Amino acid sequence: MRVMVVDDHPMWRDGVARDLTEAGYEVVAVVGEGGQALRVAAAAGPELVVLDLRLPDLSGVEVARRLAAREPQPRVLVLSASGEQEDVLEAVKAGASGYLLKSASKEEFLDAVRRTAAGDAVFTPGLAGLVLGEFRRLAAQSARPDGPRLTERETEVLRLVAKGLSYRQIAERLVLSHRTVQNHVQNTLNKLQLHNRVELVRYAIEQGLDGS
């Protein structure tokens, strides 16, 4: 797993990078600014980004949003000192896969990295209810009688997205092209008025489409 660390405090980001390296991850970049992170990510190709929200140029939310628009899309784990509701929800809506407070222990951090790398949505316990509550609200809006209806194929793709399969894996499972799967996902996002894959997974889980 190739990891990039983005934080404007040198001692903090170096410590995070050291913990990741000792745990067996390949730290491909350690940077202190949002714009620099986007440039370096294009060249280094991280699969996971550990991202602070407070950066001197671009906000972490904006960095997450731009990373989410890339293909392949790296997973983003926000590591922040802020537990404010607005910060958490903005980060998740921008495409962050998880949100962990900097007060977490080393063991909690490495567990969050492992789970994020595996495709889980990871949140500091006190924040999980907040995030799920927001997505329950979104799901309720989408489930209105006059709301959008997904096609059978869109629902099938959504089930596989909720199970954590990549677009390529879904394409192989359903014998479709990678582009067709992307189109189905984009159509579903548009119908449900959601912004990214993370929101889509939350919606699917709330609707019981993940098989759990």
N, C-alpha and C positions, 0 to 999 in steps of 0.2 A: 504494500500500500504506500503510494507516494503522497507525502503530506507537505503542505505549505503552512507556515505560521505567520500570522499578520497581527502585530501589536506594536504600539508606539513606545512602549517601555522596554528598553534594551535588556535589562536584567530579567524581566518577566518573560519576554519572548525567548531569550536564550535558555532560561530554565525549562520552559515548556518544550523547546526543541530537544534539550538534553534528555528529558523524561521520555519523549517519543523515541529518540534514537536508542536509548537503553532498553526500551520495550520492543525493539525490533522493527520499527517503522523507518522508512527511507525519507528523511527530511530533505526535500529538494530545494527549499527556499525559506529564508527567514527575513521578513521585510517589515518596515515600520510605517508605511503610508499606503493609502488605498489605491491611488493611481499607480504606484510602483507595483502593488500586488497584482493589478490587472495586467500590466505589461509582462511581469515575470511569469504569471500563470499561463499566458499565451505560449511562452517558450518552454517552461518547465513541465507543463501538463500534470499538475497535481490531481490526484483522485479525491483527496479530501483537504479542505481548508479549515484550519482553526483560526477563527476570526474575532477580533475585538470590535466593539461598536464605535468606540471613541478614537477616531483617527484624525490627524491634523489637517487632512485635505478632504477627501471624500469620506462620507460616513460609512460605517460597516454595513448598514442597510443597503446603501447604494452599491457597494461592492458586491454584496450577496445577490442583489437584483441583476447586476451585469453578468456575474458568473453563472446565474441560473439560465441566462439566455444563450449560453454557449453549448456547443455540442462537440465532444461529450461534456456533460454537465458534472462538475465536481460536487461532491457532497460538502455541505458547509455546516460546521459546528461552531456556533457562537460561544465564546468564552468571555463573559462580561462581568463587570462589577455591579451593573444595574439589574435590578429585578422589577423595574417599573413595568406595569401592564402594557403601556404604549410601546415601550422598547421591545418587549417580548413579541407582541403581536405583529409589529412592523417587520421585525426580523423574519418571522415565520412566513408572513405574507410575501416577503421579498424572495423567499426560496430556501431559507435556512432549514436544515434537516433536524437540528437540535439546538438547545439553548441551555448552557450550564453557567452557573455563577462562579466567579473566581474564588469564592470561599470554599469550593469543593476540595476534597482531599485529592492527593495524587492518585490514589486507587480509584476514586470516583471519576476523576478525569480520564484515566486510561480506559476504564470500563465504558465511559461515554464514547470515547474515540472508537473502541472496538465495535460497539453496537451501531454507531453511525456508519462505520465502514461496512458493516453487514447489511445496511439498508434500513435500520430501525429509526424511528423518530424518538429522540432522547431529550428529556427535559429534567432540570432540577425538580425534585418531587413537588415543591410548593408551587411550581409554575405549570405543571402538567394539567391540573384541573382548569386553570385559566385558559390554556390553549384549547383544550377539548370543549370547554364551554362555548368558546367563540365559534368553533367549527360545528357544534351542535346547532347553533343559531343559523349558520350558513346552510346547513343541511335542511333545517326546518323550512327555511325560505325556499330552497330548491324543491322541496317536496309538496309544495302547494298544489291543489287540484288544477290550477291554471298554469302551473309551472312547466318547464321544459320536459320533454320525454326523450329518453335515450333509445337508440335503435338496439336490436338484439346484439349486433356486433360491437357497438360501443360499450354496452354493458359487459360483454365478454372480455373486451380489452381492459375495461376498468377493474374487473375482478383480478386479472393477472397483474395489473399495476399495483393493486392493494396487497398482493402477495409478495411484492418486492422484486418482480422480474424486470429486467431491463427491456428496452424497446426491441433490441436484437433477439433476446430470448423469447419475447412475445411473438415476434415475427416468425421465428422458427416453430414455435408451438402451434400457431394458427395457420402456418403455411401462407404467410403474407409477406410483402416487401417491408423493409424497414420504414420507407417513406409512407406507406399506407397506414402503418401503426401510428406513426407520428401524426398523420392527418386525423385519424380517429380520436387520438388524445386531444388534439387541438380543438376539434369540433365539440368534444365533451366539455372541455374547459370553457369554451364560448357559451355553450348552452346553460351551463351551471353557474356562469359568471364567477368562475374561480380564476386564480392567477398563475398557478404553477402546479407541478407534480405533487409537492408536499400537501397542498390544500386538497388535491384530488384524492390522495390516499386517506386523508382525514374524512372526507366525504364518504368514501367507500366503506371505511370502518364503521362510521356512524349508521350507514345503511345496511350493515351486516354483509357486505359483499366480499369481505376478506376471508370468509369461511370460518371465522372465530365465533 
